[in-house]
Amino acid sequence: MATKVYDERTSARADVDTCVEYPSSDGDRISESQWQYFAIFDTIGALRTRFGDRPDVLVAGNLFVYYREGDPGSRVAPDVMVVFGAKGNHLRQSWLVWREGGAIPAFILEVASESTWRVDAVEKRDIYTEIGVTEYWRHDPEGRFLPTPLIGERLVDGEYRPISLYTDAEGTLRGHSAVLGLDICVRDGSDLRLYDPVAGQWLLSPSEKETALSKKAAELREAQAEIDRLRAQMEAQRREG
């Protein structure tokens, strides 16, 4: 029996079958090795920082996307996804398209591994084509599964077409994501990074951001210590003279 429900977390009404369950996990691991883990974790972290002040943008990873109401088998879990037009960027157990006003990921990145690269290349690609994912990127951090460390495709007239890639003077492989307004890059053959071509700077990974904040805090402490020293010196001179 179908009924109307209101989900406070998404602020959306939807017709749902109360007998249908949409699991948020299937027990699979997020990654198979550190190559996959850091590529996924660092990319999600950089994108969350990039779009963190926009409540209409959701950045997530390994989150089930259910794209047919009433059919829990019609699901896919991208390694990294970005949705524009989200009804808030709060945490979710799953992304049910019909509860989210029909919003689907505009950007998806899959990181290749021994057990996933074939599925990424065929089955997932077909699903992303069907549901209308604008950009689909694949990265091979180990250099074992794809013909190149990075592959980008953009949906044009219902079909994916290659996004041009080039190698710059520093040996970095680059492609531009029009959806994100960022360059998707691979440095040193395996290091997936995001670059802001307008600001002319790399987006920081979570560990790099923490290091930068710690360095800035240390510099501020040193500056304050120098100010305190000068004040003490001036006070001593005042007393002497």
N, C-alpha and C positions, 0 to 999 in steps of 0.2 A: 504493500500500500504506500502510495506516495503522499508526502505531506510537505507543507511550506515550513521552512525553518529559517531562523535568523542566526548567523554566526557573528558574534560580537567582534571576533578577532579580524574578520575581513570586511565587516560592515556590508555584507551582501546577502540578498535573499536568493534562494535557489530551490528548484524542485529536486528533491533527492529521494531515493528509495531507502527507507530506514532499515531495510533488510540487507543492504549492500555495505560491505566493509571495504575500506581503502587503506590497507596496511601502510605504515610509514617506514617499514624496514623488511628486508628479505634475508637478513643475516650475513650478506656478503660484506667483505672487507672494503674499505674505501680505496685502498691502494695495495699494490703487491710488493712494492719496494720503496726505498727512499727516493729514487728518481721520480716515481709517480707522486709520492706523497708531497714532496716539496714543490713540485711543479703546480699541483692543485692548491695546496695550502697557501703558498706565496701569492699565487694569482688571485685567489679569493680575497686574501688580506689586502692586497693592493687595490683591488676594485672596490672593496667595502670602504676603504679610506677615500677613494676617489668620489664615490657617490653617496657617502654617508650622510650628507646634509640634504639629500633628496628623498622625501618619503614616498615618492612615486617610482622609485627604482629599487628593485630587489636583487641582491647578489647572493647566490647560494651555490652549494655544491653537494652532490650525491643526494639530492632531494627528489623524491618521486614526483613526476609530473603526470597526472592523470588527465587524459585528453578526451575521453568519452564517458559521459555520465552513465552510470549503471553498469559499466564494464570495467571491473578492477584489473582485468588483464591488459587493458589498453593503457600502459604506463611505460615511462622511460625515466632513467635517473642519470642526467648529465653530470660529468665531473665538475664542470663550472657552467653556470648560466646567469644571464642578466636579463631581467624583465623590466621593461619600461611601461608606465601606466599602471603600476601596482597600486593596490588600495592599502598603502602603508608598507614599510619595510621591516615590520616586526617579524619575529621568528614564527615559523610554521612547521607543522609535522609533515605536510605534503602540499603540493600545489595542485589544486583541483580547478581546472580551467573554467568550468561553468560557474564556480563560486567566486571567481576573480574577474568577473565581467568579460570573460573571453580572452583575457590577456595571456599571451604565450611568450616564452623566451625569444628575445630578438638576437641574442648572442649566445652561442654554446661552444664550449671547448671540451674536447675529449683528449685525454692523455693515454697514449698507446701503451699496452702491456701485452704479455704473452697470451693472456686469456681474453683480451677485449678488442684487440685491434681489428680483427676480422668483423666482429659485430659492429664496431664503430663505422667501418667502411661500407657496410651494406645495410644491415637491419636498422641501425639507428639513423643512418643517413636517409633511408626511405621514410622513416617516421618523421624526421625533421622536415623533410620535403612536404609530406602530407599535411602537417599541422602549420606549416608556414614560418619556420624559423629563418629569419633573414640572413644571418651569417652563421656558418658552421666551420669551426677550426679544429684541426687535429695536430697534436704535437707528439713527437717520438723522442723522449729524452735519452733513451738508450741507443738510438740510431740503428735499431735492429729490425723494425717492423714496417716502416714507411720508406718510400724512395727518397724522401727529404725530411729533415727534422720538423718542418712546419708545412701544413697545407691549409689554405683558407679558401672558402667558397661562399659565394653570395647568391641568394635565390633571385632569379630573374625569369619572369613568365612561367613560374612553376617548376623551374629546373635550376639545379646548382651549376654555377659557372665559376671557374677558377679566379681567385684574387691574385693579382700580380705580386710576385715576391722578387726581391733583389738583395744582393750582398753588397754592403757598403764598404768604404775604404778600410774600416777596422775589422772587416771580416764578419760583421753581424748580419744575419739573415733577417730581412724586414718585410712586413706586409702591413697595409693600413686597414684598420677596421673603421669604416664609415659610421657604423652603428655606435661605437664607443667614442669615436673621435681620437683614437689612440693608435699607435703603431704596435703591432704584435711582433716581437723580436725573439731571436734565438742567438745568444752569445756563446762563443767557445763550443759550438756544436750541440750543446745540451741545456744551456741555462735560459729558460723561458722568462722574458722580461717584457714589461709594458713601458712605452715611451710616449710622453706628451709632446707632439711636434709643435704645438703653439707655444707652450712654456719653455720648450727646449730642455726638458729634464726627464730623467727616469722616475717612474713611480717606485716608491720604496716598498720593499717586502716588510712584513711585520718585524722581523729581526733587525733589519736595517733601520726601520723607524725607531725601534727601541734604543738602538745604539746611538742614533742621531739625537734623540731626546736626552739620553744620558750624557752625551758629550756637551750638549747645550746647557744642561743643568750644572755640569762641572765648570764650564766657562763662566756661568753666572756666579757660581760660588767663588771662583777665583777673582772675578771682577769686584764682588762685594768685599772680599778680604782685602783687596788692594785699596778700595775706598776707605775701609775701616782703618787700614794702616796709615793712609795719608791724613785722615782726620785726627788720629792719635798723634801723629808727628806735628801737625799744625797746632794742636792743643798744647803739646809739650813746649813748642817754640813760643806760644803765647804766654805761657806761665813763666818762661825764662826771661822773657823780655818785655 
